[in-house]
Amino acid sequence: MTLELPSNSQQIRAMIRYPNSATEIQQTLSAGLRSGGRGRALWVVASWILGLAPLLFLPPAAGAGASTQAGTAPPGSKLEASIPVGPLGYHPPGVLYMLSKLSFGSLDFIDSSHLLFTFHESRLLRRIDANDPTEDDQMIHAVVLGVPGGQVSASADWLMRDRDRYLWPLGDGRFLVRQRNTYFTTDSSLKLHGFIGSPTQVRATEVSPDGQILVVEEDYEKHTPEVHQKLAAEAARLGEPPPDEDIELALVNLSNRAVRVALRVELPIALPVTSSGYLNVTREKDDEFVMHFIPFQGQEVILGKVNSSCTPRERFLNPNVLMIESCSPVTDDVLLDTWTIDGRRLWRGRRDGRSVWPTFATAQNGSRFAVGMLRTTHSINLADSLNDEDVKQQMVQVFDTRTGALLLTTDASPIQSAGQNFALSPDGARLAVLREGAIEVFAVPSAPPAQK
């Protein structure tokens, strides 16, 4: 079915107020959220976090890939369910799409005994706008599956207008669904409820790991309607793309749709954010970076310093724990540090250069996180290109958030570079992964006792 935004749904643009001048921007940064204001130092954050990407923790002992036969559990774990996906109508994407990072499906827990599985369904579709060169519709089939039996309790077809990510878990059985520039919420009924929309092109979407904050990056029109129309017509005559626009970014509270923070930038950015605040990174020396946690209310916390030969990369694992990826000039390994938002260091780790393009899933209670990564035949750095023949497998690992202990290792197939083919249950006790034509559900072993 085609999705339409109800007339009473709110639009992001109407909810945002931007600083009117450089002076007002500086005043906003000075007053900021320390005093409960809306602005704060997101302009400062933007100058430091361009190009950030998700992180990956891989202890030295787990550096080698791991693979198990379909229908068998990885060492130390228990296979609790194996649900064939062929009878549901699932067909894996072709190998041509292995490294495309396009979204053709998703796998999530609704609760401890139900899964939400969505996947691309091949069928002929009528073009909605024959004059829109960006139209790339796909039909997504969604099913609710019981665990362990795989009974289908609900199903629906959703028309998506592109091949970017379209679904995010919000916790407590709720999900956010995006259809191009419109957002909906859904649950185990699979009925879509209009939530919020953007009048311009959405460039990126993120949801905080606790499911409380929605980050929307959308085009901001720099020109008057008359000037834009003139520029667009001239570009079309010359066979060029439409005029470039700025990017506006809004942090939206998912509980009430209120915009917590808004900013305007020239390029898309990645913003590490959680329900209580966000991260700001400042550079003291060429290889020394200071991590600042900026709460939406309260005083800034300096978490500590990180030495790195590259710009560090950050990601929240739960509302209180941040993981930071950094580089060393003497090894190809990537180094990891984890801190709590009050500045307490938890653990350190590393990954090798043969594990790339990590994607993440977290337990709702924050106790565990899972990482999917492509295992390659040789070390890959940021300057290298990645070809199909370089990739051996997609490895999935589950870790204890508090200690960094590796709890489970398996693999996913077919390889999905966009991720979303594995998920953790709300309590972190189960891992579901799509592999070898079935959704396999494993019991995750308990974490070993912490060493004193």
C-alpha positions, 0 to 999 in steps of 0.5 A: 500500500502507498503511505500517506501522511495524515493531515494532522501530523507535524512537520519538522520545519514548522518546529525549528527556530534557527539563530538569526546572526553570528552574534546570536549563534555565539550567544546561543553557544555561551548560554546553551543547554547548561541553563536549559536552553535549546541551542548549545554548542552543536555548531562546535560539534559540527566542526569536529565530527564530519565524516564520523562512522560507527565503531567496532570492538574486536578483542585480540583473541577474537581476531580470527573469523568464525563460522558454524554450520546452519542449524548448529550453535556457536561454541558456548551458546544454544540454538533455540530456534531455526525459522526457514524464511523461504516459505515466507517469500524471502529471496536473498539479494543478488551478489551485485548488491553485496557491497552496495550498503542498500537496505533490502531487509531488517530483523528485530525483536519485538519482545522476547518471543516475537520477531519483526522480519521485513524484506524486499519483495520483487514485483512490478511497480507502477511509477508514481512520478515518471519525471522523478529520476530519483524514484527507486521504489521497492515493496517491503513485506513485513511479518511478525514471527513467533519464537521458537515456532515461527508462526506468522501473527501479522503481515503487511506490505509497505511501499518504500520510495528508496533503498536507504534504511527504512526501519529503526527499533524504539524499544518496548515493541515500537518501531520508526518507519521512514518512507522517503521524507515521512516518518511513521511509527508501528508495532506488532500490528504493523499498522503505520501511524503518521508521526512527522514529515519533512517538506524537503529531501531527508539526507540521513536519519539516526535514532539514539541507542535508547530510542529516545532521540530522532536525528533528521538531516534534511535539505535546507532551501538556500534560495527564494522559490523564484530563484530556485525555480530559475536555477533548477530550470537552467540546470535541467537544460544543461543536464546538470543536477539541481542547485546544492542546498544546505543541510538542516539537522534536528534532534527530535524527542520521540516521546512528544515530537519536540525539537531539542536542538537544531542547527544548519550545516553545509555538509551532512554530519554524524552526531553521537547522541543519547537521550541525555546529551551529545558528544563534542570533540576538541583538538588540543594537539595534532594527535590529542583529542578531548572528549566532552559530554554536553548534557541537555541539562546540567554541566559539561563533563570532560570525559578524558583525552584520546591520542590518535593519528586519525580523527577519533570516531565515537558511538553510544552503546547505551544511554550511559556508555560511549565507545571511541575508536582511534588510530595508532601510528605503529599498528594497523589495529584500531584502538577502542576506549569506552567511558561512561558519560560521567567520565569513568573509563570502563575497558579498552580493546582493538580490532584488526584491519581485516574487519571492516564496515561494522554495523551495530545492534543493541539490547534495549536494557543496554547490557549487551551490544552486537557488531556485524563486520565484513571479514576481508582477505587482507587489511583494509584502510580508509584509502583502500577500495573494497571489491567483492572478491576481498570479502570472505564473510560477515561475522557477528559478535556479541559483547558485554557492554560493561566489561567488553567481554566477547560472549558469542561469535557466528556469521550471517548470510547472505552478506548485507553490508547495510547490516540489520540482518541480526538483532538482540532481544530486549534483555540481551539474552538472545541473538537472532541472525539471518543465515543459510536460509533461516532466522536462527535464534541463539541463547547468548552465554552469560558474561564471565566474572569480572577480573579484579 
